[in-house]
Amino acid sequence: MSASLPGNRDLPASQYDLSTYWGRVKQSAEISDPRTLFVSASGLENAKRLVSSYKQNQVQSMTPELWQAKKVVDSTLHPDTGEPVFLPFRMSCFVISNLVVTAGMLTPGLGTVGTLLWQITNQSLNVAINSANANKSTPMSTQTIVKSYFLAVSASCSVALGLNALVPRLKRLSPATKTILTRLVPFAAVASAGALNVFLMRGEEIRQGIDIYPVLSDEDKAQKESGGKEQPEKSLGKSKKAATLAVSETALSRVLNATPIMVLPPLILVRLQQRKWLRQRPRMALPVNLGLILTTSIFALPLALAAFPQRQAVKTHTLEQEFWNREGGGGGGGGGGGKDQKVEFNRGI
């Protein structure tokens, strides 16, 4: 993200009001725009140069070209490391990366082997995305990643196979209801294992805490920008409570994202398969399913990502007591803290 590039002057966080949900939806749509995937390496370097020129006071105001450069940078670079996120695991590639996997999980009539294979594939992708977009101030060991992966795979496969075995035994339900419940089994597996996956993959953040930064006042920002020498953002320390909040909100946003994608397409497809047109053209079921998943995913992702701010400010009294009177604990001219002062952290995506 732009915060990781050199310069003392901060760019505006967004063209939109991030204190409102719809402002964050518009910003999330920018970050998840698949068109940014086609930006070349030279295009990314040019975007970084434009952003850096603003941060170094060489450009005085935001222009359409600079906003576009910020969009490219924000959707490509990790906010903690400043390095490009591996392309298939960027939020701008999320819809495309998940399309085939989601279609596979929602395929009607999957047997035991098919269910296992698609759940394993989905959790493998989840682990990669969660790892690539996690807060990097608390790195994870390879052992932790592997352990988390196998636990998440076990959870998703257990839920999917368990519910697939349970639904046919519900004798009081009508065949139509059983069909609908069977189609919703993947949602239950994905939602439960997806949330668990986030907690497992980012558990080290909860155990060790994540970096907390002061919320700078306008006076602090002006002083920072006037300084000739670049001043890196200084952490106030690590907070386990902030980490718990960050990971919990990310897990909830994963469930919010999975809900429409895993619920609406199978329910709509069940209704469409009762229509004469699709019964006469059974081969069209797959492209129709893909179209439903793609359309739902495009709209669902920004709505889910916007549920919580990525760069989040909280009052110090909600964190550990060591932050209550920490110098520079934000928002009030850089003064000496207090429980009503604010600090901020990167939630991760």
C-alpha positions in Angstrom: 0.0 0.0 0.0 1.0 3.7 -0.4 1.9 3.9 3.3 4.8 1.6 2.7 6.4 4.0 0.1 9.1 6.6 1.0 8.1 10.1 2.0 6.9 12.1 5.1 3.6 13.3 3.6 0.6 11.0 3.9 -1.7 10.6 0.9 -5.4 11.0 1.6 -6.7 7.6 2.7 -9.3 7.5 0.0 -11.5 9.5 -2.4 -14.4 8.3 -0.3 -15.5 8.8 3.2 -14.1 5.7 5.0 -16.0 6.5 8.2 -19.2 5.4 6.4 -20.0 1.8 5.2 -20.7 2.9 1.6 -17.6 4.9 1.4 -15.6 1.7 2.4 -17.6 -0.3 -0.1 -16.5 2.0 -2.9 -12.9 1.9 -1.6 -13.0 -1.9 -1.4 -14.3 -2.1 -5.0 -11.2 -0.1 -6.0 -8.9 -2.5 -4.2 -10.6 -5.6 -5.5 -10.9 -4.3 -9.1 -9.5 -7.2 -11.3 -8.3 -4.7 -13.9 -5.3 -3.8 -11.7 -4.0 -7.4 -12.3 -3.1 -6.3 -15.9 -0.8 -3.5 -14.7 2.8 -4.4 -15.8 5.9 -4.2 -13.7 6.8 -0.9 -15.3 3.3 0.4 -14.7 3.6 -0.5 -11.0 7.0 1.2 -10.8 5.5 4.3 -12.4 2.6 4.3 -10.0 5.0 4.0 -7.1 7.0 7.0 -8.4 3.9 9.1 -8.7 2.8 8.2 -5.2 6.3 8.8 -3.8 6.5 12.2 -5.5 3.4 13.3 -3.6 4.7 11.9 -0.3 7.9 13.8 -0.9 6.1 17.2 -1.6 7.1 17.2 -5.3 3.4 17.1 -6.3 1.1 19.5 -4.3 -2.4 18.1 -4.9 -4.1 14.9 -5.9 -4.9 14.4 -9.6 -6.9 11.7 -11.4 -3.6 10.2 -12.5 -2.4 10.2 -8.9 -5.6 8.6 -7.6 -5.2 5.9 -10.3 -1.6 5.3 -9.2 -2.7 5.0 -5.6 -5.3 2.5 -6.6 -2.7 0.3 -8.3 -0.3 0.6 -5.4 -3.0 -0.2 -2.8 -4.3 -3.2 -4.6 -0.8 -4.6 -5.3 1.5 -3.9 -2.4 1.2 -5.3 1.2 0.7 -2.4 3.6 3.3 -3.8 6.1 6.1 -5.0 3.8 5.7 -2.8 0.7 6.2 -5.8 -1.4 3.7 -7.0 -4.1 1.3 -9.7 -2.9 1.6 -12.8 -5.1 -0.9 -12.2 -7.9 -3.3 -15.1 -7.4 -3.7 -14.2 -3.7 -4.4 -10.5 -4.1 -7.9 -9.2 -3.3 -8.2 -8.0 -6.9 -7.8 -11.6 -8.0 -10.1 -13.1 -5.2 -13.2 -13.4 -7.5 -11.2 -15.1 -10.2 -9.2 -17.4 -7.9 -12.3 -18.5 -6.1 -14.6 -18.9 -9.1 -13.5 -22.4 -10.2 -13.2 -23.7 -6.6 -16.6 -22.4 -5.6 -18.2 -23.9 -8.7 -16.6 -27.2 -7.9 -17.9 -27.2 -4.3 -21.4 -26.2 -5.5 -21.6 -28.9 -8.2 -24.8 -31.0 -7.6 -24.3 -34.7 -6.7 -20.7 -34.6 -5.6 -19.6 -37.9 -4.1 -17.4 -38.4 -1.1 -14.1 -38.1 -3.1 -15.3 -35.0 -4.9 -16.4 -33.3 -1.7 -13.0 -34.1 -0.1 -11.0 -32.9 -3.1 -12.9 -29.6 -3.4 -12.8 -28.8 0.3 -9.1 -29.5 0.4 -8.6 -27.2 -2.6 -10.7 -24.5 -1.1 -8.8 -24.5 2.3 -5.5 -24.6 0.5 -6.5 -21.4 -1.3 -7.8 -19.9 1.9 -4.5 -20.6 3.7 -2.6 -18.9 0.9 -4.8 -15.8 0.8 -4.9 -15.5 4.6 -1.1 -15.8 4.8 -0.4 -13.4 1.9 -2.7 -10.7 3.3 -2.1 -11.1 7.1 -0.6 -8.4 9.3 3.2 -8.9 8.8 4.3 -7.3 12.1 4.0 -10.8 13.6 5.5 -13.4 11.2 4.3 -17.0 11.2 6.6 -20.0 11.2 6.3 -22.7 8.6 5.3 -25.2 11.3 2.4 -22.9 12.3 1.2 -22.6 8.7 1.3 -26.4 8.1 -0.5 -27.1 11.4 -3.2 -24.5 10.7 -3.7 -25.9 7.2 -4.3 -29.5 8.3 -6.7 -28.4 11.1 -8.7 -26.2 8.7 -8.9 -29.0 6.1 -10.0 -31.5 8.7 -12.7 -29.1 10.0 -14.1 -28.4 6.5 -14.1 -32.0 5.4 -15.7 -33.2 8.7 -18.5 -30.6 8.4 -19.1 -31.3 4.7 -19.1 -35.1 5.0 -21.0 -35.1 8.3 -23.9 -33.0 6.9 -23.9 -34.9 3.6 -24.5 -38.1 5.7 -27.0 -36.4 8.0 -29.4 -34.7 5.5 -30.6 -38.0 3.8 -31.5 -39.4 7.2 -33.9 -36.5 8.0 -37.1 -38.5 7.2 -39.6 -35.8 8.1 -38.3 -33.4 5.4 -39.7 -33.3 1.9 -37.5 -34.3 -1.1 -37.4 -30.6 -2.2 -36.2 -29.5 1.2 -33.6 -32.2 1.4 -32.3 -31.0 -2.1 -32.0 -27.4 -0.9 -30.3 -28.5 2.4 -27.9 -30.7 0.4 -27.0 -27.7 -1.9 -26.3 -25.6 1.3 -23.9 -28.1 2.8 -20.9 -26.5 1.1 -21.8 -23.2 2.7 -21.8 -24.6 6.2 -18.4 -26.2 5.6 -16.9 -23.1 4.0 -18.2 -20.7 6.6 -17.2 -22.7 9.6 -13.8 -23.7 8.3 -13.1 -20.3 6.7 -13.5 -18.5 10.0 -11.5 -21.2 11.7 -8.8 -20.9 9.0 -8.4 -17.2 9.8 -7.9 -17.8 13.5 -5.5 -20.7 12.9 -3.4 -18.9 10.3 -3.2 -15.7 12.3 -3.2 -17.2 15.8 0.4 -16.0 16.2 -0.8 -12.4 16.0 -3.2 -13.1 18.9 -0.5 -14.7 21.0 2.2 -12.1 20.4 0.2 -9.0 19.5 0.3 -6.6 16.5 1.9 -3.2 16.1 0.0 -0.2 17.3 0.6 3.3 15.9 -0.3 6.8 17.1 -3.2 8.6 15.3 -1.5 11.8 14.2 -3.2 15.2 14.5 -3.2 17.8 11.7 -0.4 19.6 13.6 1.7 16.4 13.9 1.2 15.6 10.2 2.3 19.2 9.2 5.4 18.8 11.4 6.2 15.4 9.9 5.8 16.7 6.3 8.0 19.8 7.0 10.9 17.6 8.2 13.5 17.1 5.6 14.5 13.6 6.6 12.1 10.7 6.2 10.6 9.6 9.5 9.4 6.0 9.5 6.2 5.2 11.3 7.1 4.3 14.8 5.2 1.5 16.6 4.0 2.2 20.1 4.3 -1.5 20.9 2.3 -4.7 20.3 -1.2 -5.3 21.5 -2.9 -8.7 21.9 -6.3 -7.1 22.3 -5.9 -5.3 19.0 -4.8 -8.5 17.3 -7.8 -10.4 18.7 -10.1 -7.6 17.3 -8.3 -7.6 13.9 -8.4 -11.4 13.5 -12.1 -11.7 14.7 -13.3 -9.0 12.2 -11.4 -10.6 9.4 -12.9 -14.0 10.2 -16.4 -12.4 10.3 -15.8 -10.7 6.9 -14.9 -14.1 5.4 -18.2 -15.5 6.6 -20.1 -12.4 5.3 -18.3 -12.9 1.9 -19.1 -16.6 1.7 -22.8 -16.3 2.7 -24.2 -14.8 -0.6 -21.7 -16.6 -2.8 -22.4 -20.1 -1.3 -26.2 -19.6 -0.7 -27.7 -17.6 -3.6 -26.3 -19.5 -6.6 -27.3 -23.0 -5.4 -30.8 -21.8 -4.4 -31.3 -20.0 -7.7 -29.9 -23.0 -9.7 -32.4 -25.3 -7.9 -35.3 -23.1 -9.2 -33.8 -22.8 -12.7 -33.4 -26.6 -13.0 -37.2 -26.9 -12.5 -37.7 -24.8 -15.5 -38.4 -26.4 -18.9 -35.5 -24.5 -20.6 -32.8 -25.9 -18.4 -34.3 -29.4 -18.1 -34.0 -29.6 -21.9 -30.4 -28.3 -21.8 -28.7 -30.0 -18.9 -25.3 -29.1 -20.2 -26.1 -25.4 -19.6 -26.2 -26.0 -15.8 -22.5 -25.6 -15.5 -22.1 -22.2 -17.3 -25.3 -21.0 -15.6 -23.8 -21.9 -12.3 -20.5 -20.2 -13.1 -22.4 -17.1 -14.2 -24.4 -17.0 -11.0 -21.2 -17.4 -8.8 -19.3 -14.8 -10.8 -22.0 -12.2 -10.6 -22.6 -12.8 -6.9 -18.9 -12.7 -6.1 -18.3 -9.4 -7.9 -20.9 -7.7 -5.7 -20.3 -9.7 -2.5 -16.6 -9.1 -2.1 -16.6 -5.3 -1.7 -19.6 -5.5 0.6 -17.8 -8.0 2.9 -14.5 -6.2 2.9 -16.1 -2.9 3.8 -17.7 -4.3 6.9 -14.7 -3.2 9.0 -12.0 -0.5 8.2 -8.6 -2.0 7.2 -6.7 0.8 9.0 -8.6 0.9 12.2 -8.5 3.5 15.0 -9.5 2.5 18.6 -9.4 4.2 22.0 -6.5 3.2 24.1 -8.7 2.2 27.0 -9.9 -0.7 24.9 -6.4 -2.1 24.8 -3.8 -3.1 27.4 -3.2 -0.7 30.2 0.4 -0.1 29.0 -1.1 2.0 26.1 -3.3 4.2 28.3 -0.6 6.8 29.0 1.8 6.0 26.2 3.4 9.1 24.7 2.2 9.9 21.3 -1.0 8.0 21.8 -2.7 9.9 19.1 -5.4 12.3 18.1 -4.7 15.2 20.4 -1.7 16.9 19.1 0.8 14.2 20.0 0.4 14.9 23.7 0.9 12.4 26.5 -1.9 10.0 26.0 -4.8 9.2 28.3 -7.5 6.6 28.1 -9.6 8.6 25.6 -6.7 8.9 23.2 -6.8 6.9 19.9 -4.3 4.6 18.3 -4.5 2.6 15.1 -3.4 -0.7 13.5 -3.6 -2.6 10.3 -6.4 -5.1 10.5 -5.2 -7.1 7.4 -7.6 -8.3 4.8 
